Amino acid sequence: MEITANQNILQQEINIRKHIQAELAHSEHQFQSLVETLNEGFGIVDAEGRLTYVNAKFLDMLGYARREMVGKKISCFMDHRNRRLHKKQMSMRQKGIETPYEIQFTTKDGSAITTIVSPRARFDANGRFQGSFAVTTDISALKSAEKALRRREQQLREKTMRLQEMNTALEVLLRKREQDKTIIQKRILINLRRLVAPYLDSLGDTRLSERQRFLVDTLKSNLTRSCRRFLKDSRRP
């Protein structure tokens, strides 16, 4: 009876383990189904920073096959500057700090992609660091658009400065033109007075008939009025 009871207990334990394994397998399948359909990169690293899992999107982002990434340190896919940044971030992760950060990966063809990494640290029951997993978003297109926008803004600033310089130059030229115009008009007025007024004055000193004197006075009056109008017009903006 005791042997039979022990066998029953053993069978129950086996059944429980099988059930747990089945549940774990089901959970693993659900997990992989979820992360493989993500439109973002997803990866898991151990405490040494080695990749233990990468989803299809992350592979596509970097251009590698799964066998080329799994088992390697994720820092292998970064340049020297970004490796230093990654090392600093892993140190923060060991302290439980999980702030998203920007970092660049180097793709298989040697180009760089800019990403936002949203990490989560993993600890065991005793609080020992076991690694981390992260969702990685490619923001290269956004960065390119921002760069193009900054370049466009710089071009607009330069064009605005050139237009302002041109406007200033035009204002100077227009001011000079008005000054030259005033000088020329004054010279014309002076010459007109010098040439015509003395002649009319000399005519006025001669013996003239009443009609002739009337004509001379009319010419003087018209000359004075014309000069005044000419001077007045020259002062208008």
RAGI-V938226 format. One record per pair of residues at least 12 apart in sequence whose ideal C-beta (glycine too) atoms are under 6 Angstrom apart, sorted by sequence separation. I is the first residue (numbers start at 1). J is the second residue. D is the distance in Angstrom with one decimal. If there is no record, write none. Layout:
i = (I;I)
j = (J;J)
d = (D;D)
//
This chain:
i = (89;204;42;119;120;203;102;103;43;54;62;119;41;42;100;101;200;41;117;118;51;85;100;36;38;51;117;200;35;36;41;200;82;98;115;116;82;98;115;50;51;98;115;116;49;49;96;113;114;93;114;78;79;113;196;77;93;45;77;114;94;189;93;49;62;63;64;62;63;185;182;61;47;47;47;46;45;45;44;42;40;41;40)
j = (101;216;55;132;133;216;116;117;58;69;77;134;57;58;116;117;216;58;134;135;69;103;118;55;57;70;136;219;55;56;61;220;103;119;136;137;104;120;137;73;74;121;138;139;73;74;121;138;139;119;140;105;106;140;223;105;121;74;106;143;129;227;132;90;105;107;108;107;108;234;234;138;129;130;131;131;131;132;133;135;135;136;137)
d = (5.9;5.4;4.3;5.2;5.6;5.0;5.7;5.8;5.4;5.2;6.0;4.2;5.0;6.0;5.7;5.8;5.8;3.4;5.0;4.7;5.5;5.6;4.5;5.3;5.8;5.4;5.2;5.7;4.7;5.5;5.1;5.2;5.4;5.4;5.0;4.7;5.0;5.7;6.0;5.3;5.5;6.0;5.5;5.7;4.8;5.8;5.7;5.6;5.4;5.9;5.0;6.0;5.7;4.7;5.9;5.2;4.7;5.5;5.8;4.8;4.7;5.5;5.0;6.0;5.9;4.8;5.3;5.1;3.8;4.0;5.7;5.5;5.4;5.8;5.0;4.2;5.0;6.0;4.4;5.7;5.0;3.6;5.2)
//
